[in-house]
Amino acid sequence: MAPVQEKADSVYDFLYVDLSRIQLFNSQFSQYGHITELTRSTMTSSSSGGGMDVKIVKAEAFEEESTKIQKRYDTQFVAPLSFLDHAQNMIVRDLSKAGIGQFVLIS
């Protein structure tokens, strides 16, 4: 199960992000691969009805209403943040010590 991210009061700005490489690495951290879409659904439903039963006539009336809201989120923008959470030991924090192909995080 993935760790729950707390809501942060700051945002990140990335100078360069190699999304295909980060998605490749992220796919190795999960047994199901890289998440490409996140869907959140909310559904509300209500119904009402009534009836009348007389020995000769039987009458019923029902009303039903349903609402469904579905949101789809593009996860490509979460991929760099997810990678930063999972790969702390793979990230070089000093540009002068970084080699070709290494991940660099500079503040």
N, C-alpha and C positions, 0 to 999 in steps of 0.2 A: 504494500500500500504506500502511495506517495505521501511525503510529509505535507502537512497542511501549512500553507503560506499565510503568514499574518499580514494584515493590511499595513503597508508602509506609508509614511508621510513624505517620502521622497520618490523621485523618478530617476531613471538612468538614461544617459545619452550615449549611444554607441557610435564611435568613429567609423568602424568597419565591422561588419558581421558576416561571416561566411555561413549562411543559413544551411546550405546542404551539408556542410561538414558538421555543424552543430547538431543537426537532425540525425546524422549518422551516429554520432556519439550518444545522443539522448536515447536512441533506439536500443542501445546496449544496456542502459540502466533500467529498462522495464522489460518484463517478460513478454509483453504484448507488442513491443515495438514503439515507434514514435507516434504520438497522438497527432492526427491531422485535423480533427474537428471535435469541438466540444458542443454538445447540445443540451440545453436546459429547457424542460417542459413544465408547464403549469396548466392544470386542468381543473375547472370548477364545474360542478353539476348540481342542478336542483330539479326537483320534481314535486308535483302536487297532484292530488287526485281526490276523488270523492265518489260516493256511490249511494244508491238508494235501492232498497230491495223491498218490493211489495209482492205479495203472493202471486200476482198476475204479471206484473211488469218489473223488469230489472233494468236499471239504467246506471251507467258508469261514465265518468268523464275524467281524463287524465291530461296533464300538461307536463311537458318536459323541456328543459332548457340546458344547453351545454355550451361552454366556452373553453377554447384551448388556445394557449399562447405558447409559441415555440421560438426560442432564440438560439441562433447558431453563432459561435464565436470562432474567429480565426486564430488558431493557436501558434502561427508562425512568429508572432511578436512575443510570445511567452517562452519560446525555445531558448533564447540566450539567457534569460533569467533562470530557467530550469537547469540549464547547463552549469551556470555559476553555483547553484545549490549543490549539484551532484559531484562536480569535478574540482573541488577545492585543491586537491593535491596535484592536479595536472596544470595548474595555472601559474605562470611566472609573473611576478609582480615588479620586476626590474627589467626594463627594455634592453639595457646593455648586456644582460645575462641571458637573454632569450635567443634561442636558435631558430633556424628556419623551420616553419611548420608548427611551432609551439604557440600555445594560447597565452596572450599577454593581457594583463589587467592593469591599467594605469589610472590613478586618481588625479 
